[in-house]
Amino acid sequence: MRRLLITILLSLATPTGFAWSACGVVIVLPSGWNADVVAQDKSVCETGARPGNWQELEAKSRWSEEPYALNLKVFKTSFRAAGGRMGFERDERGEWGVPGRQGDMSKAEPVKIGAFSGWRSEPWFRGFAKDGAELGDQSRLYSGTRVVLLLHDRHGTVIGVEYNQWSPDIDLDRDAAAESIVRSLRRAAPNSSLERTFARSSASLAPGSCTAGESRSTRSLGT
């Protein structure tokens, strides 16, 4: 079954990536990226995506990173309810967005990506260097931006995307990767053979991942 699944996935390869199907949708991952279903309940299914050499990059980085370069959530709830799950709220001044460190509200801005539209908020956070990291004159502390997207299309598909916009030691354009993935997203055909294969194989594959070809890009969508 595993060999059959890999054969199906390789057959879906495109010049810029390959198709990954899970959580009821199909996306095209950037070349060299892989993905895993990391969480699922009755209202949301979450996929984590990252370059194939992400763990190597994280190990070399002097600052801690998330397990995945970005996370995509597919909701089975209303757009409003999904906003609450993504951390969107309205503060006492009536501003809509996602609060960051110390409760500072990052005002949401309207955004459109392909067939999807919605909101983008950029709350800030503090990151710390790993213990024993050689920093020279650099501070152990840095400020970063967490990008939170809440999107829907005219067919009622509601999604959320989250990622840290940058890291001091990892040269990766996550904005470009997120936009590429969202633009490619479509609903999987009901009872498609690919969806059935994934469903039957999820237990045997976990916690592994399905991988596109090796990436050699240094800035665009991978490192």
N, C-alpha and C positions, 0 to 999 in steps of 0.2 A: 504493500500500500504506500509506503514512504517513497519508493522508487516511482510509482505511478504519479504521486502528488508532485514530486520534483519535475517529472516529465511535463506535466500539465503546466506548471509554473514557467518553465523554460520556454514552452511554446507560446507563452503570452509576452515574451520579451519584446520591447520596443526599442527604437534607436536611442531613446533618452532614459529608459528605465524599464520596469516591468510591472505587470499588473498584480496587485495583491488584493485578495478578496476575503473579507471578514466583517463581522458586525452588520451584515446586510448591505454592504456597499463594496464597490470596487474602486481602488485608487491606483495610480501609477507612481511607484516609488522612484526617486532619483537613482541614477545608475550607481551601483555599489552599495545601496542602502538595504536594510532588512527591517522587518517589523514583527511584532508579537502582540497578541491580545493579552493585555495586562490586567484588566478588570472588567467585570460584567455583572449587572443586576437587571431587574425588570424594567428600569427606566433609562439605562445608559450602557453602552459597550465602548470600551476604551482600548485603543491601539497605540503602542509606543513605536516610534520609528527612529532609526539612527544609521549613520554610515557603518559599513561593515567593519571598519577599524576603530569604531568608537571607544571600545574598552581600552585599546592601546593608547588612543589619544588621551583618554581620561587618566590612565595610569601615569602618563608623562606630564600631565598638567600639574602645575603647582597649586592650583585651586580646585576644590571639589566640584564635581559636576553631577547633573541628574543622570539616572540610568539611561534615559533616552534623550536624543536631541530635541524631539518634539513629541507631543501627545495629541492624538485626535480622538474626540469623543463623539459618538453618534447617539443622539437622544431619541427616546420613544415618548417624549413628553412635549408639552407646548413650548413655544419659543420663550415665553415668560418664565416658565418653570426651569427651563434649561439655563436661563440667565442666572437664576439663583444658585444653581449647582456650580456654575462657573465663577461665582463670587461677585456678580454684578449686583449693585444696590444703589439706592438713592439716599444721599446724605441729608443732613438737616438744612442745607442750603438749596436742596432740590437738584443737586448735580448727580448725574447718572454715570456710574463707572465701577471700577474695582479698587478698593482701598489697598494701599501698600504698607510699607513699614511705618510704624507710629500712626497708622490710620489715615495717612495722607491719601486723599482721593485722587485717583488718576481718571480725569474726565474722559469718558468714552467719546470717540469720534466715529461718524458713519464711515463704513468701508464697503466696497464692492469688489469681489474677486470672481471673475467668470460669471457663472449663473447664480452665485451666492452674494447676499448682501446682509449687512448687520452692523455690528459694533466692534471696535478695537480699543482696548484699554492697555496702558503700559505702566502698571504699578512698579515702584522701585523696591529693591531689596539690598541687603548687605551680604557680601560673600567673604569668606575667610580662607586664607592659605592653609594647606595641609600642614600638619605637624612635621617639623624638620625640613620644610621646603626652603631651598636656597633662594633668597629674594634680593640679595644685595641691598640697594638703597630703596627698593620698593616696599610699600606698606603691606602688612598681612591682610589689610582690610581693603575691599573695593566695593564700589556701588554698581549695581547692575539693574537691568530692566527686564521685567517679566512681561511678555506679550500675551494677552488673552483676547482671543477672537470668539465672538458669538455670532453665528451665521445661519441663514436659512435660504432655501430656494422656493420657487413658485409651486413646487410639487409637495411642499411640506416637510422636506428633509431638513432636520435641525442638527447642527454640528457645533462643536467647540474645539478650538485649537489652543494649545499652551506651549510656550517655550521660553527659555532664557535667551535674550536677543544676542548676547555675546559672552565670551569668556576670555580672560587675558591671554591664555596660552593656546586656545583652539581657534584656528582661522577657518570659520565656517559661516556661510551666508544662510542663516536659518530663515530669514524673511523670504528669500528666494525659494528655499525648499518648501516652506509652508504654502506659499502662493501656488507653486507648481502642483503640489498634492491636492489642494482644494480645487483648483481648476480642473483636475483630472477626475474628481470624484463623481460617481454615478451610482444609482441604485443597482444592486445585483439583481439579475433576472430571478424571479421566484422559482425555487426548486431547481436552480441551475446545477449542472453536474459539478462545476467548480465549488459552489457553495456546499453541496452535499459531501464532496471529497474533504473539504476543510472540516466540516462538522464531524465526520467519522474519524478524521485523523488528528483532531486537536489534542486528544489525550496522549497519543504516542509522540507527538511533536513537542509538547510542552516539556521544559521551558525553552526549547530551541526556537529557531526562527527560520524563515524562508528568505533567501538572499538573492538579490540581483547580482549582476556581474561586478567584478572588482572595480573600484573607483580609483582614478589617478588625478582627479581635479584637485587643485590646491586652494581654490577660493569659491568657485561658483556654487556647487551644492555638496561638496565633499572635500576631504583632505587626503 
